[in-house]
C-alpha cells in the first residue's frame, strides 16, 4: 500500500480544514530525519524545513517542517 498518495491526500485535506475552517496560522510536522517518505510528503504539501528540535523522551533530534496558509 506504499506509494499510492494516500498520506499526501489525507494530509492535504487536514491542512485545508485547519487553515480554512479552524483559522490556523501555521501547521508544523515533526519528522524523524531518516523518514524519507514523510519528508517527501511534507515537501509535496509545500511544507519547508524550519528547525530541528530534540525530543527528550526519545532522545531524538527531529526535523520541523512547517507551512502557513496561502494568501
C-alpha positions in Angstrom: 0.0 0.0 0.0 3.0 2.3 -0.1 3.4 5.0 -2.7 -0.2 5.4 -3.6 -0.5 9.0 -2.4 -2.9 8.3 0.5 -0.8 10.2 3.0 -0.4 13.2 0.8 -4.2 13.2 0.1 -5.1 12.9 3.7 -2.6 15.5 4.9 -3.7 17.9 2.2 -7.3 17.6 3.4 -6.2 18.1 7.0 -4.2 21.2 6.1 -7.2 22.7 4.2 -9.5 22.1 7.1 -7.0 23.6 9.6 -6.5 26.7 7.5 -10.0 27.3 6.1 -12.3 26.1 8.9 -10.1 26.4 12.0 -8.2 29.5 11.1 -4.8 28.1 11.9 -1.9 30.4 11.3 0.7 27.7 10.9 1.0 23.9 10.9 4.2 22.1 11.9 5.2 18.5 11.3 7.9 16.8 13.4 9.7 14.2 11.3 12.5 11.8 12.0 15.4 12.7 9.7 15.6 9.1 8.3 11.9 9.1 7.4 12.4 10.0 3.8 8.7 9.2 2.8 7.4 11.7 5.3 9.9 14.3 4.2 8.7 13.8 0.6 5.0 14.2 1.7 5.9 17.4 3.6 7.7 18.7 0.5 4.8 17.9 -1.8 2.4 19.8 0.5 4.6 22.9 0.5 6.0 22.5 3.9 9.6 23.7 4.4 12.2 22.7 7.0 12.3 25.4 9.6 14.2 23.9 12.6 15.5 20.9 14.4 14.2 20.0 17.9 15.3 17.5 20.4 12.6 15.1 21.6 13.8 14.4 25.1 11.7 11.3 25.8 13.1 9.5 22.8 16.5 11.2 22.8 15.9 12.1 19.1 16.6 15.1 17.0 13.5 15.7 14.8 13.1 17.9 11.8 10.4 20.6 12.0 8.6 21.2 8.7 6.0 24.0 8.7 3.6 25.8 6.4 1.4 28.9 6.6 -1.9 29.3 4.8 -1.8 30.5 1.3 -2.6 34.2 0.8 
